[in-house]
Amino acid sequence: VICNDSFWVHLASALGSPTVAIWGLGHWLRFTPRQGNVTVVHIEMLCAQCNWLCAFPSRRCLIDIPVDAIAAASTARLSEKGRTSGIQYLSTASPLAAPVIRDALYQQARKSETVVHKCNLLQ
C-alpha cells in the first residue's frame, strides 16, 4: 500500500500489509503507526508540528518529498526483508534552507498569534 498519513496507513499497518506512508509534518509523530510493516517517508523541516497552520502558500512538507525517495521506500518495502521489518522512518532533507523557513514563520507570525510560539523556539 502506498498512501498518505490517513486512515489507510493505519488499516494497512494493522493488517500487516507492506506499506509506504507519505507523511506531512503538521502532526508529526502524533499519528504515526505504532505497529506493522510501514515505511514513513517524510521531509525534515524546522516548522514541523505546525498543526497544519502552514507558513507557506502550499504545504512544502508534502510537495517537496522527492518521488525517488517514495520509489526507493516502496522497492525496499516490497522486498522479502522489508515485509517483516516493522516501522521505519525515511527522512529526506528539505530543499528549503533554514533561514527561508524562519522568514516564512516570522511573516506568518505577523498575521497570526498562533505561530508566535514556534518562532520563539527557532531563535
C-alpha positions as MATLAB code, in Angstrom:
seq = 'VICNDSFWVHLASALGSPTVAIWGLGHWLRFTPRQGNVTVVHIEMLCAQCNWLCAFPSRRCLIDIPVDAIAAASTARLSEKGRTSGIQYLSTASPLAAPVIRDALYQQARKSETVVHKCNLLQ';
ca = [
       0.000    0.000    0.000;
       1.253    3.478   -0.837;
      -0.808    6.177    0.863;
      -0.706    9.409    2.802;
      -0.996    9.936    6.548;
      -4.591    8.831    6.844;
      -6.912    6.024    7.852;
      -5.436    3.809    5.128;
      -1.967    3.649    6.637;
      -3.409    2.578    9.988;
      -5.629   -0.061    8.397;
      -2.757   -1.437    6.306;
      -0.396   -1.483    9.304;
      -2.985   -3.305   11.424;
      -3.340   -5.916    8.673;
       0.435   -6.270    8.326;
       0.500   -5.189    4.675;
       3.780   -3.751    3.371;
       3.055   -0.019    3.395;
       4.765    3.223    2.406;
       3.180    6.278    4.003;
       3.878    9.757    2.658;
       3.811   11.816    5.822;
       3.357   15.555    6.295;
       4.689   17.362    9.331;
       1.529   19.092   10.546;
       1.009   16.497   13.289;
       4.475   14.956   13.085;
       4.777   11.745   15.140;
       1.401   12.308   16.775;
      -0.483    9.916   14.492;
       2.256    7.690   13.075;
       1.553    3.943   13.132;
       2.798    2.054   16.176;
       2.906   -1.387   14.549;
       3.007   -3.079   11.167;
       5.294   -3.156    8.160;
       5.357    0.557    7.410;
       7.941    2.935    5.995;
       7.080    6.545    6.791;
       8.591    8.864    4.171;
       8.896   12.471    5.296;
      10.962   15.587    4.866;
      12.874   17.369    7.627;
      11.765   20.960    8.197;
      12.074   23.376   11.117;
       8.366   24.109   11.024;
       7.291   20.549   11.916;
       4.296   20.157   14.255;
       2.606   23.292   12.931;
      -0.885   21.765   13.332;
      -1.318   22.471    9.623;
      -1.133   26.249   10.120;
       1.313   26.418    7.239;
       3.533   29.461    6.786;
       3.842   28.738    3.058;
       1.211   29.100    0.318;
       1.393   25.319   -0.182;
       2.361   22.569    2.242;
       6.035   22.232    1.411;
       6.477   19.343    3.868;
       4.395   17.239    1.467;
       5.063   18.547   -2.018;
       8.847   18.651   -1.582;
       9.193   14.936   -0.759;
      11.204   13.529   -3.663;
       9.433   10.949   -5.804;
      12.608    8.862   -5.928;
      12.548    8.575   -2.109;
       8.999    7.194   -2.295;
      10.028    4.797   -5.068;
      13.074    3.598   -3.097;
      10.969    3.063    0.031;
       8.395    1.125   -1.999;
      11.028   -1.113   -3.570;
      12.633   -1.814   -0.195;
       9.271   -2.483    1.471;
       8.282   -4.958   -1.241;
      11.499   -6.933   -0.866;
      11.292  -10.021    1.313;
      13.321   -8.347    4.072;
      11.062   -5.272    4.069;
       7.920   -7.327    4.662;
       8.847   -8.136    8.253;
      10.952   -5.201    9.400;
       8.414   -3.145   11.402;
       8.179    0.654   11.383;
      10.888    2.577    9.515;
      11.318    6.308    9.062;
      12.884    7.534    5.823;
      13.843   11.163    6.219;
      14.814   13.402    3.319;
      16.393   16.838    3.557;
      14.301   19.897    2.845;
      15.182   21.809   -0.303;
      14.441   24.981    1.680;
      17.250   26.473    3.731;
      16.584   27.079    7.422;
      16.595   30.915    7.037;
      13.867   30.665    4.365;
      11.677   28.638    6.728;
      12.358   31.041    9.610;
      11.445   34.042    7.440;
       8.172   32.394    6.376;
       7.339   31.655   10.016;
       8.077   35.229   11.085;
       5.896   36.603    8.286;
       3.111   34.247    9.344;
       3.554   35.336   12.966;
       2.864   38.919   11.979;
      -0.512   37.799   10.608;
      -1.468   35.398   13.388;
      -0.572   34.884   17.024;
      -0.824   31.097   16.648;
       2.690   30.646   15.296;
       4.489   33.129   17.549;
       5.435   30.315   19.928;
       7.019   28.319   17.075;
       9.043   31.377   16.013;
      10.312   31.823   19.561;
      11.521   28.233   19.560;
      13.607   28.877   16.453;
      15.633   31.735   17.979;
];
